[in-house]
Amino acid sequence: MSLDDAIKQMSEMIQAACPGAVIKTVTMSEEEARMSVYAPVEDMQTIKDVTFKPAVDFLNSDGLDIQVFVYKMS
């Protein structure tokens, strides 16, 4: 799987968990990306929960490091 495909999948999971979330992605290399997610406080833990296992799976199976940081939407 490509990094772009993995980012797309993560974005879809985040949007499903919190349709109002704002996602900003920075690609660090061909194998690494950082996703900053801005969401209402009440949705922050849900986003963390839905992205944790997929992020670990991407790292273990495809060697892709996608870090997801969730911040309170202001």
DSSP file (Angstrom, degrees, kcal/mol; ACC not computed):
  #  RESIDUE AA STRUCTURE BP1 BP2  ACC     N-H-->O    O-->H-N    N-H-->O    O-->H-N    TCO  KAPPA ALPHA  PHI   PSI    X-CA   Y-CA   Z-CA
    1    1 A M              0   0    0      0, 0.0     2,-0.1     0, 0.0     3,-0.0   0.000 360.0 360.0 360.0 144.0    0.0    0.0    0.0
    2    2 A S     >  -     0   0    0      1,-0.1     4,-2.1    62,-0.0     5,-0.2  -0.475 360.0-115.6 -85.1 161.3    1.2    3.5   -0.7
    3    3 A L  H  > S+     0   0    0     27,-0.4     4,-2.7     1,-0.2     5,-0.2   0.895 117.2  55.6 -61.6 -40.3    1.5    6.2    1.9
    4    4 A D  H  > S+     0   0    0      1,-0.2     4,-2.2     2,-0.2    -1,-0.2   0.899 107.8  48.7 -60.4 -40.7   -1.2    8.2    0.0
    5    5 A D  H  > S+     0   0    0      2,-0.2     4,-2.4     1,-0.2    -1,-0.2   0.907 111.7  49.2 -64.8 -41.8   -3.6    5.3    0.2
    6    6 A A  H  X S+     0   0    0     -4,-2.1     4,-2.5     2,-0.2    -2,-0.2   0.900 110.8  49.9 -65.3 -41.0   -3.0    4.8    3.9
    7    7 A I  H  X S+     0   0    0     -4,-2.7     4,-2.8     2,-0.2    -1,-0.2   0.904 110.0  51.4 -63.4 -40.9   -3.5    8.6    4.5
    8    8 A K  H  X S+     0   0    0     -4,-2.2     4,-2.3    -5,-0.2    -2,-0.2   0.924 110.8  47.9 -62.2 -44.6   -6.8    8.4    2.6
    9    9 A Q  H  X S+     0   0    0     -4,-2.4     4,-2.1     2,-0.2    -2,-0.2   0.924 112.9  48.0 -62.3 -44.4   -8.0    5.4    4.6
   10   10 A M  H  X S+     0   0    0     -4,-2.5     4,-2.5     1,-0.2    -2,-0.2   0.920 110.7  51.8 -62.5 -43.5   -7.0    7.2    7.9
   11   11 A S  H  X S+     0   0    0     -4,-2.8     4,-2.7     1,-0.2    -1,-0.2   0.906 108.9  50.5 -60.5 -41.9   -8.8   10.3    6.8
   12   12 A E  H  X S+     0   0    0     -4,-2.3     4,-2.0     2,-0.2    -1,-0.2   0.894 110.6  49.4 -63.8 -40.0  -12.0    8.4    6.0
   13   13 A M  H  X S+     0   0    0     -4,-2.1     4,-1.9     2,-0.2    -2,-0.2   0.911 112.6  47.7 -63.7 -42.4  -11.9    6.7    9.4
   14   14 A I  H  X S+     0   0    0     -4,-2.5     4,-2.4     1,-0.2    -2,-0.2   0.928 111.9  49.0 -65.4 -45.2  -11.5   10.1   11.1
   15   15 A Q  H  < S+     0   0    0     -4,-2.7    -1,-0.2     1,-0.2    -2,-0.2   0.849 110.2  52.0 -64.5 -34.1  -14.3   11.7    9.1
   16   16 A A  H  < S+     0   0    0     -4,-2.0    -1,-0.2    -5,-0.2    -2,-0.2   0.880 113.4  44.2 -67.6 -37.4  -16.6    8.7    9.9
   17   17 A A  H  < S+     0   0    0     -4,-1.9    -2,-0.2     1,-0.3    -1,-0.2   0.828 136.6   9.8 -75.0 -32.6  -15.8    9.2   13.6
   18   18 A C    ><  -     0   0    0     -4,-2.4     3,-2.2    -5,-0.2    -1,-0.3  -0.717  63.2-169.3-151.5  91.6  -16.2   12.9   13.6
   19   19 A P  T 3  S+     0   0    0      0, 0.0    -4,-0.1     0, 0.0    -1,-0.1   0.752  89.0  55.1 -57.2 -25.0  -17.6   14.5   10.4
   20   20 A G  T 3  S+     0   0    0      2,-0.1    -5,-0.1    -5,-0.0    18,-0.0   0.439  80.2 122.6 -89.1   0.9  -16.6   18.0   11.5
   21   21 A A    <   -     0   0    0     -3,-2.2     2,-0.5    -7,-0.2    18,-0.2  -0.307  55.0-141.4 -65.6 144.9  -12.9   17.2   12.1
   22   22 A V  E     -A   38   0A   0     16,-2.6    16,-3.0     2,-0.0     2,-0.5  -0.945  18.4-161.9-107.3 126.4  -10.3   19.3   10.3
   23   23 A I  E     -A   37   0A   0     -2,-0.5     2,-0.5    14,-0.2    14,-0.2  -0.930  11.4-175.4-116.6 129.2   -7.4   17.2    9.1
   24   24 A K  E     -A   36   0A   0     12,-2.7    12,-3.3    -2,-0.5     2,-0.4  -0.990  11.7-163.8-122.0 125.9   -4.0   18.6    8.1
   25   25 A T  E     -A   35   0A   0     -2,-0.5     2,-0.5    10,-0.2    10,-0.2  -0.911   9.9-170.5-116.7 135.4   -1.4   16.2    6.7
   26   26 A V  E     -A   34   0A   0      8,-2.7     8,-2.7    -2,-0.4     2,-0.6  -0.990  16.1-145.5-122.0 123.3    2.3   16.7    6.3
   27   27 A T  E     -A   33   0A   0     -2,-0.5     6,-0.3     6,-0.2     3,-0.1  -0.794  16.4-179.0 -89.9 121.3    4.3   14.1    4.4
   28   28 A M        -     0   0    0      4,-2.2     2,-0.3    -2,-0.6     5,-0.2   0.826  65.4 -28.5 -88.3 -36.0    7.7   13.6    5.9
   29   29 A S  S    S-     0   0    0      3,-1.8     3,-0.4     0, 0.0    -1,-0.2  -0.866  81.5 -71.8-160.6-171.6    9.0   11.0    3.4
   30   30 A E  S    S+     0   0    0     -2,-0.3   -27,-0.4     1,-0.2   -26,-0.1   0.673 133.6  32.3 -69.7 -15.5    7.7    8.2    1.3
   31   31 A E  S    S+     0   0    0      1,-0.1    34,-3.2    33,-0.1     2,-0.4   0.404 112.8  63.7-119.2  -0.3    7.0    6.1    4.4
   32   32 A E  E     + b   0  65A   0     -3,-0.4    -4,-2.2    32,-0.2    -3,-1.8  -0.986  48.3 163.5-138.3 136.4    6.1    8.7    7.0
   33   33 A A  E     -Ab  27  66A   0     32,-2.6    34,-2.4    -2,-0.4     2,-0.5  -0.983  23.4-144.1-145.2 155.3    3.4   11.3    7.6
   34   34 A R  E     -Ab  26  67A   0     -8,-2.7    -8,-2.7    -2,-0.3     2,-0.5  -0.988  12.6-163.0-121.4 127.9    1.9   13.3   10.4
   35   35 A M  E     -Ab  25  68A   0     32,-3.4    34,-2.9    -2,-0.5     2,-0.6  -0.953   1.6-162.3-112.3 121.3   -1.8   14.0   10.6
   36   36 A S  E     -Ab  24  69A   0    -12,-3.3   -12,-2.7    -2,-0.5     2,-0.5  -0.915  11.4-165.8-101.2 123.3   -3.0   16.8   12.8
   37   37 A V  E     -Ab  23  70A   0     32,-3.3    34,-3.5    -2,-0.6     2,-0.6  -0.941   8.1-162.2-116.2 125.9   -6.7   16.5   13.6
   38   38 A Y  E     +Ab  22  71A   0    -16,-3.0   -16,-2.6    -2,-0.5    34,-0.2  -0.937  28.7 150.5-109.0 121.0   -8.7   19.3   15.1
   39   39 A A  E     - b   0  72A   0     32,-2.5    34,-2.8    -2,-0.6     5,-0.1  -0.944  50.4 -79.3-146.7 161.2  -12.0   18.1   16.6
   40   40 A P    >>  -     0   0    0      0, 0.0     3,-2.0     0, 0.0     4,-0.7  -0.329  48.3-111.8 -60.8 148.9  -14.5   19.0   19.3
   41   41 A V  H >> S+     0   0    0      1,-0.3     3,-1.2    32,-0.2     4,-0.5   0.868 115.8  58.7 -50.8 -43.3  -13.3   17.8   22.8
   42   42 A E  H 34 S+     0   0    0      1,-0.3    -1,-0.3     2,-0.1     4,-0.3   0.677 109.1  44.8 -66.7 -16.4  -16.1   15.2   23.0
   43   43 A D  H <> S+     0   0    0     -3,-2.0     4,-2.1     2,-0.1    -1,-0.3   0.499  87.1  90.8-102.5  -6.1  -14.8   13.5   19.8
   44   44 A M  H <X S+     0   0    0     -3,-1.2     4,-2.1    -4,-0.7     5,-0.2   0.917  88.5  44.5 -60.8 -47.5  -11.1   13.5   20.6
   45   45 A Q  H  X S+     0   0    0     -4,-0.5     4,-2.7     1,-0.2    -1,-0.2   0.886 110.7  55.2 -66.7 -37.9  -10.9   10.1   22.4
   46   46 A T  H  > S+     0   0    0     -4,-0.3     4,-2.3     2,-0.2    -1,-0.2   0.915 108.6  48.3 -60.0 -43.2  -13.1    8.5   19.7
   47   47 A I  H  X S+     0   0    0     -4,-2.1     4,-1.5     2,-0.2    -1,-0.2   0.920 111.6  49.6 -64.3 -43.6  -10.6    9.6   17.0
   48   48 A K  H  X S+     0   0    0     -4,-2.1     4,-1.5     1,-0.2    -2,-0.2   0.914 111.7  50.0 -59.8 -42.2   -7.7    8.3   19.0
   49   49 A D  H  X S+     0   0    0     -4,-2.7     4,-0.6     1,-0.2    -2,-0.2   0.900 111.9  45.6 -65.5 -42.0   -9.4    5.0   19.5
   50   50 A V  H  < S+     0   0    0     -4,-2.3    -1,-0.2     1,-0.2    -2,-0.2   0.707 117.9  42.9 -77.9 -18.4  -10.3    4.5   15.8
   51   51 A T  H  X S+     0   0    0     -4,-1.5     4,-2.0    -5,-0.2    -1,-0.2   0.656  95.2  76.9-100.5 -16.5   -6.8    5.5   14.5
   52   52 A F  H  X S+     0   0    0     -4,-1.5     4,-2.0    -5,-0.2     5,-0.2   0.969  98.6  39.2 -61.1 -58.2   -4.6    3.7   17.0
   53   53 A K  H  X S+     0   0    0     -4,-0.6     4,-2.9     1,-0.2     5,-0.2   0.923 115.7  50.9 -63.9 -46.0   -4.8    0.1   15.7
   54   54 A P  H  > S+     0   0    0      0, 0.0     4,-2.8     0, 0.0    -1,-0.2   0.900 109.3  52.4 -58.1 -38.0   -4.8    1.0   11.9
   55   55 A A  H  X S+     0   0    0     -4,-2.0     4,-1.8     2,-0.2    11,-0.3   0.914 111.9  45.4 -63.4 -41.7   -1.7    3.2   12.5
   56   56 A V  H  X S+     0   0    0     -4,-2.0     4,-2.7     2,-0.2    -1,-0.2   0.907 112.9  51.3 -66.3 -41.8    0.1    0.2   14.2
   57   57 A D  H  X>S+     0   0    0     -4,-2.9     4,-3.1     1,-0.2     5,-0.5   0.914 108.2  51.0 -62.7 -43.5   -1.1   -2.1   11.4
   58   58 A F  I  X>S+     0   0    0     -4,-2.8     6,-1.9     1,-0.2     4,-1.8   0.906 112.9  47.1 -59.5 -40.8    0.3    0.2    8.7
   59   59 A L  I  X5S+     0   0    0     -4,-1.8     4,-0.8     4,-0.3    -2,-0.2   0.931 117.6  40.9 -66.5 -45.8    3.6    0.3   10.5
   60   60 A N  I  <5S+     0   0    0     -4,-2.7    -2,-0.2     2,-0.1    -1,-0.2   0.879 126.2  30.8 -72.7 -38.9    3.8   -3.5   11.0
   61   61 A S  I  <5S+     0   0    0     -4,-3.1    -3,-0.2    -5,-0.2    -2,-0.2   0.843 136.1  18.9 -92.5 -34.5    2.5   -4.6    7.6
   62   62 A D  I  <<S-     0   0    0     -4,-1.8    -3,-0.2    -5,-0.5    -2,-0.1   0.482  94.3-119.1-116.5  -5.8    3.6   -1.9    5.2
   63   63 A G     << +     0   0    0     -4,-0.8     2,-0.5    -5,-0.7    -4,-0.3   0.757  64.7 144.4  71.6  23.2    6.4   -0.1    7.0
   64   64 A L        -     0   0    0     -6,-1.9     2,-0.8    -7,-0.1    -1,-0.3  -0.856  39.2-155.1-101.4 126.1    4.3    3.2    6.9
   65   65 A D  E     +b   32   0A   0    -34,-3.2   -32,-2.6    -2,-0.5     2,-0.6  -0.855  18.9 171.7-103.3 103.2    4.6    5.5    9.9
   66   66 A I  E     -b   33   0A   0     -2,-0.8     2,-0.5   -11,-0.3   -32,-0.2  -0.945  13.5-163.3-114.3 112.5    1.5    7.6   10.2
   67   67 A Q  E     -b   34   0A   0    -34,-2.4   -32,-3.4    -2,-0.6     2,-0.5  -0.820   2.0-159.7 -97.4 130.7    1.3    9.6   13.4
   68   68 A V  E     -b   35   0A   0     -2,-0.5     2,-0.5   -34,-0.2   -32,-0.2  -0.949   7.6-174.5-115.3 120.2   -2.1   11.0   14.4
   69   69 A F  E     -b   36   0A   0    -34,-2.9   -32,-3.3    -2,-0.5     2,-0.5  -0.959  10.4-154.8-113.9 128.1   -2.2   13.9   16.8
   70   70 A V  E     -b   37   0A   0     -2,-0.5     2,-0.3   -34,-0.2   -32,-0.2  -0.897  13.6-176.5-110.2 129.1   -5.6   15.1   18.0
   71   71 A Y  E     -b   38   0A   0    -34,-3.5   -32,-2.5    -2,-0.5     2,-0.3  -0.878  34.2 -96.8-122.9 152.7   -6.1   18.7   19.1
   72   72 A K  E     -b   39   0A   0     -2,-0.3     2,-0.3   -34,-0.2   -34,-0.0  -0.500  40.0-123.4 -67.9 130.0   -9.1   20.5   20.6
   73   73 A M              0   0    0    -34,-2.8   -32,-0.2    -2,-0.3    -1,-0.1  -0.594 360.0 360.0 -74.0 131.5  -10.9   22.5   17.9
   74   74 A S              0   0    0     -2,-0.3    -1,-0.1   -34,-0.1    -2,-0.0   0.465 360.0 360.0 -97.6 360.0  -11.1   26.1   18.9
